[in-house]
């Protein structure tokens, strides 16, 4: 039994067909399109291919003390979830007849993203394949290495943590910081691609000098946040790409958008790790022994042994980047405005929850890659979970708008939660003041609630009438 990755049909495969084209020619092109799609489907790796590639990559020396196959894999392929090497699978999973040690269960089984989670009492690397983001076998195998390394971090490097509280208050709209960040990124790329030692060291020094300028513009928590993501996600990406052959992930054209602070830190963390490879043979052991160290600060310590002079600041390059940053931030803010407007006007079913003022709802999970912030409101695009006591709400692949009741946009209580994009009418069950609501990708339960309906809007009020 094998399950291929899903295939997204692109109309571009069959472009150029016109109404006046002869029938035979049209049918030829249509058949060609079907053959192209069939070939793509056949060439897609299966979950079993991915696990085999993961095991092959695990044999490499990627990080001191890290053995990736110590951790089970849970892979959701769009239909079923497969468990590999799990010592005590939950009861929902059944061992496959033709594959010993491989267990399968219908549905997601708690696998909602590429991350790590406790499954059956065992820390497990999880992933969703067939999403279109990674398609080659090497990429998928390395993705699982990345997530298994997070399991290793949680077991052995427990002080390596990033606090997403600070992501929601990071000043992404600061154009000076964005301009300097992009110059810093360019210097890091030069350091990674320069072969001669003098040019390499000059580029590293320039990157650190630009970072120092940048951090003077930011708050202490903003700098801490970047460095914490670099050490958690940057080292995981470093291990991931070492598994594929020691290359670094390319920088997007124009660098990252203003709001993608976290995504950019994956790259910068990987870059500092690769820079340390050239500066020291023992840096990984030092990071393990002294968990308070950060990648960029350790690189500077290693570099100072040669006392390179700080390169002159390029004010002309900065001015160019600053002008671009101003345009990009303005464009991004306009884009965010449009996203909030779409949410407001969406015609599908929606659920509105007004929290008890004395007992606000609390964020219990969100996707830091897919959200938009506007003051006290956060628009979650892919995943959001909230709760308070017996009250729970979880939204997957729908838009959820949370409104803060406290001083933080997400983590000081929520006064209101609204979920739209519900394509089918939710099933509502009410017993006294307990209300349960469920539809594809959305599930909620409220105790001590009053409910009202108005067309396609289901309103819940907590804490009395």
Secondary structure, 3 states (H helix, E strand, C coil): CCCECCCCCCHHHHCCCCCCCCHHHHHHHHHHHHHHHHHHHHHCCEHHHHHHHHHHHHCCCCCCCCCHHHCEEEEECCCEEEEECCCCCCCCCEEECCEEEEEEEECCCCCCCCEEEEECCEEEEEEECCCCCCCCHHHHHHHHHHHHHHHHHHHHCCCCCCCCCCHHHCCCCCHHHHHHHHHHHHHHHHHHHCCCHHHHHHHHHHHHHHHHHHHHHCCHHHHHHHHHHHHHHHHHHHHHHHHHCCCCCCCCCCCCCCCCHHHHHHHHHHHHHHHHHHHCCCHHHHHHHCCCCCHHHHHHHHHHCCCCCCCCCCHHHHHHHHHHHHHHHHHHHHHHHHHHHHHHHCCCEEEEEECECCECEEEEEECCCCEEEECCEEEECCEEEEEECCEEEEEECCEEEEEECCCCCCCCCEEEEEEEEECCCCEEEEECCEEEEEECCEEEEECCEEEEEECCEEEEEECCC
